[in-house]
Amino acid sequence: MIQSIDYAAIAAPLLLALTAGLVLLLDAFLPRPRPEAASTATAHTVRPVRERVAADRVGISPGTDHGSPGNGVKRAEGASPFSRSGLTLGLVTLAGLLGALAIVLAQALSGTTLRTFCVPAGLTPQGGPAPCSFVVDPFALTIAGLVLVSAIVVTLLSMTELADGRIPVGEWYFLLLCSITGAVLLPASRDLITLVVALEIVSLPVFALTALRRYDGRSSEAALKLFLVSVVSTAVMLFGVSLLYGLTGTVYLDRLSLATGPRLVSAVAVVLVVAGFAFKIAAVPFHSWAGDVYQGAPVPVAALLSVISKAAGFAGLILLLVLALDAQVALWGPMVAVLAGLTMTVGNLLALRQRHAVRLLAWSSVAQSGYILAPLGVAAAGTAGVPGTAGTAGAPGVQPANASIAYLVFYAAMNLGAFAVVMLVSRRNERNEIDDYRGLAFRDAPAAVALGFCLICLAGLPPGLAGLFAKIVVFREVVGGGGAVLALVMAVNTVIGLYYYVAWTARLFTPSPATGEVPATRTRATTPVAVAAVLAVAVAVAFSVAPQAVLGLLPGSLSAAG
C-alpha cells in the first residue's frame, strides 16, 4: 500500500525535528567552554552547603559576586554567564520554535484542513471518506499554537537555567525540542497508534530533562518517580487501547464504536484509557508524583510539565472522549465529573499546606486540572462537547470541550508568568520558600507586580480578569449542562484557592523584618527569564483586557477524516 505524504500538513513538527537534529550537530562541532571556565562553574555549583547558608543569612544571593572574599568563587570581570555555544544553541532553538509557530499561524489563516497518512481510496472497508492518521484542523492548530508559545517561554527560562554550566546544553535543547515535537504532533493524531506514540514522545524526554542537573540528588529522585509513574500510566493506557482495538477492529478514532461491543469489556476499556490519561494530567487519585517531581526538577521542566505536558495530555483525552467514545458519554461523563471534583478539592487542600513556592504551584496546577476537566464531565450524549456542535445549554458558541480548551489557554499564560518570576527569585535564594517572597516589592518591584498579577489571575480576582473569565466560561458550561453539584464543588474550591493565592500576594507587598537587604540586581544570566516573565504577563494582561479573543481562537470543529 503506497501512501502520499502531504509535507505541508507535517511542516511544523518536521521543522522542530530538523531543528533538534541541527542542535545535536552544532553541539558536536561548536567549541566547548575553556577548561578553567568549566572548573570555575563547577566549583561555584558544588560549594559546601554551609557556605550557601551563611550567604543567605547575610542577605547575599548564592551565585552572585558582591566582592567579598568569602563569597564563593568570583566571576572574572566582564565574563559572560553564557558560553558562546550555549547561546548559539539557545538561539537556534528559539528560531526553530518561531518558525514552527509561523507555519501554524499560516495554516490557521488559510482556513484549510490538511490531512495525510490516509487510507487510499477504494480500500476503505465501510465506504465513505477515507480515514486519516494525521489531520491538521482548528483543534490541532489551537493546541499546537498554545504549545509553541509556551515552549518559547520555557526556552527563555532554560537559557538562564543553563548559564551556570551544571547542565549539558546540547542535550537539554535536543530533549526539549523532542518533547515539543510530540506535543505538536499529538493534537493532530487521529488513530490510536499515532496518539500513543506522540504522547510518549512528549513524556520520555522529560525524564532525562529532570535528571540532567549535575550533583543534584533531588533531581535524580524526581526523574525516577516521574519515570515509574509514567511507565505505569502508559501500561494502563495501552491495556485500554488494546481492548478498544479488539472490540472495534480499527485504530482510527472516527471509526471506534463500542455500542455493539460487550458492555463490561467496553466499560473496562474506557476506564483504563481515562485512568492512563489521568496519570498524565496529574488528576486525583493519580496525582501523588506532582509535588516531589515539580520541586526536584529544574524550574523550566516544572513549567513544561505544568503547561505543555498538561496541554498534550488534555488534547489526547479530548480526542479519545469527544471524537472516539462519544457514544459512551453516559459511562465516562460521570466518571470524569467525579475526577474533576476530587482533583480540584485535593489539589487546593494540599496547596494550603505548602511553604515551598514550586510545590505550591505544583498542587495549584493539580487543582487547575480539575477545573479543566469539569466541562467534560457534563457533556451531553450525542454531542459530547464536540467543538462546533449545538451541545448543551451553556454559553452561546461555547461547548464543553471548547470551555476546557479556553480555560487551558488562560491558565497557560498565568502559570508561565508565575513560574518565570519564581525562577527569577530562586536565582537569588535557593530555598525558594513562600516566606522568602516577603517584601519582594521593596527589593524588585517589577517582579513583585508581575507575580502578584499572575497569582490574582489564578485566583480569578480583578484586575486579573483572564482568570475570572476562564472560571465564568467553565461555570456557565457546567451549570448549563446540569452539573449543579459539580458547580457547587467548584465554587467552594474557588474560595479555598483564594486563600493561598491572596496570602502569597500579600507577602509580596509586606515589609520584610530582615535588615541589611539589598535591592535585586539584574545580570545577563537573568535577562532571558525576565523577558519570559514580561512575555507571559503581557499575554495574561491582553487576555484580561480582551478575553473574548480567546473564544475567537477556539476550534470550530474536530475533524477526523472527511
N, C-alpha and C positions, 0 to 999 in steps of 0.2 A: 504494500500500500504506500503510495507516494503522496506526501503532503507538501503543499507550498507554504512558505513562511512569509508572513507579512511583517517585514522588518520595521515598518512604521509603527505597528502595534507594540512591538517589544523594544522600541528605541530607548525609552527611559531606563529600564533595568539593564539593557545591554550596555548603555553608556556607563552606568555605575559599575558593572562588572569589568569593563575595559579600564576604567579609572583605578579599580582595585589592582588589576594586573600591572598597570603603569606605576602605581605606588611601590609594589614589590620590586619592579625593575629598577626604579630610581633609588630605592633603598640599598640595593646591591652595589650600585656604582657611584653614588654620591659620597664625597669624602666624609669620614667619621670625625666626631669631635676629637680634639687633641687629647692625648692620654692624661696630661696634667689637669685639663679641664674636667675630664670624666672623674678623675680621682678626687678633685675638689668637690664635685657634686655628690659623689658617694660619701665622702667624709661628712659633708653637710647633712645628708639624709640619715646617717646612722649615728648621729650624736647620741650620747647617753641620755636616757630619759631624764636623769637628774638635772642635766643642763637645760633641757626644754622646760621642765617645771620651774626652774629658777628664773628662766627668761620670762615665763608667764607671770610670775609673782611680781616682777618689777615693771610689768606692762610693756615688755619688748616682744614683738611678734617673732615667732620662730621662722627662720629662713630669711630674715631681713638684716641688713647691716646697719647698725647705728654707731659704729666706730669704736665700741668698747672692746678690749682685748679678750674678755671672757664671753663673748657673744657668738661663739662658733667660728666657723671658717669664713673669712671675709671674701666677698666677691671682688675681683680686681676692678679698679676704677675704669669705667667706660665699657666693661664687659657686658655683652648681651645675654639675657637669660635664655634666649633661643639659639640653638645651633642652626647653622645655615641649612643643613639637610633637613632638620625637623621643621623649620619654617617653610621650606620648599614643599615638603610632603603635605603639610597642612594646607597650603595654598592650592596645591593640585587637587586635594580632596574637596575643598570648597568649590573649585572650578567645576569639578565633576557633578557635585550636587546642584550647583546653579544651572549647569547645562541640562541636567535631567528635569529640573523644575521648569525650565523654559520649554522643554518638549511637552511636559504635562499641560502647561498653560496653552500652548499652541493646539494640542489635541482638544482641550476643553473649548477653546474659541471656535474650532472648526465645527463642533456640534455633531460630529460623525462617530458612530460606534464602530470600533475596529475589532475584527475577530481573526484569530489564527489558530493553527493546530486543530482544524475542523475535520470531521469525518467526511471523506469525499462523497460527492453527490452520487446517488444510486446505491450506496452501501448502508443507508440508514434503515434499520430493520422495521421501524414503526412508521416510516414515511414522514412527511413534513420536513421542516428545516433541519439541516444537519447540525448536530451538537458540536460545540467547540470547547476546547480546553482552556483557551485564553481569550477573554473578552474585555476590551477597554471601553467601558461605558461611564456615565456620570458618577456612579457609585465608586468605581475603581479610581477615577481621576480625583474625586474628593479626598479619599483616604490617602492616595499617593501624594497629593499636594500637601496634606497635613503632615505626612511622614517626612517629606523632603524639607519643608520649612523647619520642622523640629530638628531634623538632622543638621541643618546649618547651625542652629543654636548649640547643639551638642558638640559639633566640631569646634566651634569657638571656645567652648568650655574645655575641650580636650587640649587645645593649644596651650592654655595656661597649666593644665594638669601635667603636660609633658615637659614643661620648661625646666623642671628641676633634675631631669635626667634619670629618674627612678624607673621609667617605663620605656621599653624599646619603641621608638616612634613608628618605624615602618610596619611592624606587626600590628600596632594599635590601629593605625589608619586602614590597613588592609582588612582587619577583622570588622572594624566599624562599617566600612563600605559593603562588606559581605552581608552584614545584618540588615543594612538599609536596603540592599538589593532584594532580599527576601521580603521585607515589609512592603516594597513597591509591587512585587510580583503577586503577593497573596490576595489583595482585593480583586485582582483580575482573574483569579483562578476559578474555573468553572467545572472542574472534576475533582474527585476525592484525592487522586494521586498527586496532582499538582498542588492542591490545597495543603496536604500534609507535608510535602517536600518544601514548599515555600515557608510554612510555619517553622520547620526545623532549620531552614537557612537563617531565619530570624533568631532562633534560640541558641544554636550551637556556638556561634562566635562570642556570645555574651559570656559564656563560661570562662573562656580564655581572657576576655577583656577584664573580667572581675579579678582574675588571679595574676594579671601582668605586673602589678605593682610589686617591686622587689622588696625583700626584707620586711614583709608585712604579713604576719600570720593571720590577722583578721580577714584580709582579702582572700587568702587561700581557703580559710574556713567558709567564707561566704560563697566562693566558687564551688566548693564541694557540696554545700547544701543546695545551691541552685541546680547543680548537675543532677543530684539524686532526685530532687522534686521534678525536674523536667523529664527525666527518664521515666519516672512513674507515670506522669501525666501523659506522655507520649504513648506508653504501653496501653494505658486505659483507653485513650482515644483511638488507637489503631485497632483494638479489640472491637470497639463500637463501629468503626468504619468497615471492618471486615464483615460484621453482621449486616450492615446496610447493603454491602455488595452482594452478600449471599442471599439476602431476601429479594433484591431487585434485579440482580444480574447486570447492573450497569454502574459505571463510576461517574457518569455525568450528572451534575446537580439537578438539572431541569428534568431528568428522566427518573429521578428517585421517587418512588411512590410506595408507601408502606400500607396503603389502605387494604390491599388484598393479602398481606403477609400475616403470619401468626401474631396474634395480639401480644402475647407475653414476650416473644422474641423481639418484636418491634419496640416494645417498651424498654427492654434491656438495652437495645442498640441506642435508642435516643438518650437514655440516662447516661450511658458510658461516654457518648460523644459530648454531651453537655458537661459532664464531670471533667473530661480531659481539657476542655477549654476553660473550665472554671479554675484549674490549676494555673493556666497561662495568665489569666487576668487577676489572680490572687483573690478570688471570691471565696467567702466563708462557706464551708469549713476547710477550704484548701488554701489557706492564707498564711499559715504559720511561718513560712520561709521569708516573708516580705521584710520584716523588721531587721533581722540579722543580715540579710543579703544587702539591703539598701545601705545599712550603716557600714558594712565591711567593704563594699565596692567603692572604687573611686567615684566622686560625685558625678562626673559625666555619665558613667554607667548607670548610676541610680536614676539620673534624669532620663536616660534611654529606656530603662525598664518602666518608669512611671508613665511615659508618654508613647514612645514609638512601639515598644513591645506590647503595651496595652492596646494601642490602636490596631495593631495587626491581629491580636487575639480577638478583639471585638469584631473586626471585619470578618474573620473566619467564622465566628459564632453567628453573626447576622446572615452570612451566606448560607450556612447549613440550616438554620432555623427558618429563615424567611423564604429562601429560594427552594431548598430541597425538602424540608419537612413541614411545609405549610399545612398539609393535611393532618398533621399530628399536633396541631396547636393546642388541642384540648388536653394533650398529655404533657407537653413541655411548658405550656403557659403558666400553670400554677407552680410548677417546679421552679421556673425562673423567677416568679414573683417572690417565692419563699427565699430563694438565694439572694435576691436583691435586698429584701428586708433584713436578713441576717447579716449581709455584708456591710451595709451602711451602719447598722447598730453596733456590731462588734468592732468595726474599724474606728468609729468615733469613740467608743468606750476605751479602747486601747490607746488612742491618741491622747486622751485626757491624762494618762499616767506618764507620758513621755517627758524626759528632760533633755534629750539629745535632739538637735534640730532635724537631722536627716531621718531619725526614727519617727519623729512626729510627722514629717512629710510622708514617710512610708505608710503609716497607718491611716493618715488622711487620704492617701491615694487609694487604699483599700476601701475606705468609706465612699469615695467618689465613684468607685466601680459599681457600688450598689445603686447610686443614682442613675448611672448609665444603663444598668440592667433593667431598671424599673419599667420603662415603657414597653420593653419586650414582654414583660410578664402580663400585660393586659391586652396583647394583640388579639384581634378578633379572628375567629375561624373564617377561612376563605380569603382573607386579605393578609393576615399575619404580619401586618405592618410593612408590606412591600412599599417602598417609596413610590409615590405617584398614584396609588390607588385610593379609593374613597375612604376605606378603613373605618376607623372608629369615629366617635363623635367628638374628637379632640379639636384643637385649634385648626381653622381652615388652612389647608395647604401643608399641614404637618401630620405625619403618620408616626406610629410607634418607632419604626427603625430610624426615620428621619429625626425624631426627637432625641434618640440615643446619639446619633452622629452629631447633631448640633451641640449637645452637651459635651461630647468628646472634643470638639473644636474649641469651644470656650475654655474647657479645662486645660487643654494643652498649653495655651498662651499663658494662663495664670500660673500653672505649676512650673513651667520652664522659667518664668521670671523669678519665682521663689527660689528654685534650685540655683539659678545664676548668682543671686545675692548671697545665698548660703555658702556657695563655693568661694565667693569673694571674701566673706568673713572668715572662712576656715583657713584661708591662706595666712591669716594673722593670729588665729587661735585654734590650735589643733583639737582642743576639747570639743569645741563647737556645740556647747550646750545652750539651752534657751537663755539661761541667766547671763551668758556672755554677750547677749544682744542688748542688755540693759544699757541705755544711754547711747545707743548707736547713732542716734540723730545728732548728738553733740560731737561725735568723732568723724562721722561720714554721713552727712545729711542726705546726699543723693541716694546712697544705698538704703538708708532707713526709709525714705519716702517710697522707693521702688518696692522694697519688701513689704512695707505696710499696705501699699495699694494692692499687691498681689494677694496678701492674706485677706484683706477686706473683700476682694473679688471672690475668693474661695468661700468666704463666709456668706456671700450673697447680700452684702450690705452696700448702700450708697456710700461713696460715689462709685463703687465697683459694680456698675450696672451690668457688666458682662456676666458675672456670676449670678446676679439676681435674675437676669433674663433667662439664663440657662435653666435655673430652677423653675421659673414660671412655665417654660416650654414643657418640661418634664411633668410638673404638677398638672397642667391642663390636660396632657395626654393620659395620665394615669386616672384622673378623675373622670374624664370623658369616656374612658374605657371601662368604667365600672369598678375600678380598684380603690374603693373608699378606704379599706383597711390599710392598704399599702400607702395611700396618700397620707393617712394619719401617722404611720410609722415614719414617713419622710419628714413630716412636719416636726415630730419630736426630735428626730436626728438633726434637723437643721438647727434647732435650738441648742442641742448638745455641741454641735460643731462651732457655734458662735463663741462658746466659752474659750476654747483653746486658741482659736484664731484671734479673737479680740485680746486675750491675755498676752499673747505673743506680741501683737501690735502695740499694746500699751507699754510693754517693756522697752520698745524701741525709742520711745519718747520720754521715758522716765530717767531722770538724772541718776547716774551711777554713783554709789558711795565710794568707789575706789578713787584714790588720789594719784596724782602723777601721770595720768593718762595723756597720751599724745594723740593729736588728730591723725587719722589714717593718711598714709601717703600712697600715691599711685606709682607703680613701677611698670616697666614694659611687660613684665610677666602677667600683670593683671589687666592689661589693656584688652585682650580678646574677651575675657569674661565680662568686663564692663560693657563692651559692645554687645555681647549676647544678652545681658540684662536690659540694655536700652532697647534692643530689637524686640524681645519678648514683652516688655512692659508697653512699648509703643503699640503692639498688636492688641494687647489687652485694653488699652485706652481706646483704640479705634473701635473695638467691639463694644465698649461701653457707650461710646458716642453714637454709633450706628449699628446696634445689634441685629437689625433686620438684614444687614449684609450677609450674615452667616446663613440665614434661611435662603438667601439667593444663591449660595454656593451648594446647597443640598441637591442630591441627585434627583432626577425626575422619575427614574425607573431603574429596576435591576434587570439587566439583560442576561439571558442565559445562552441562547443560541441564535434564534431567528431574528 
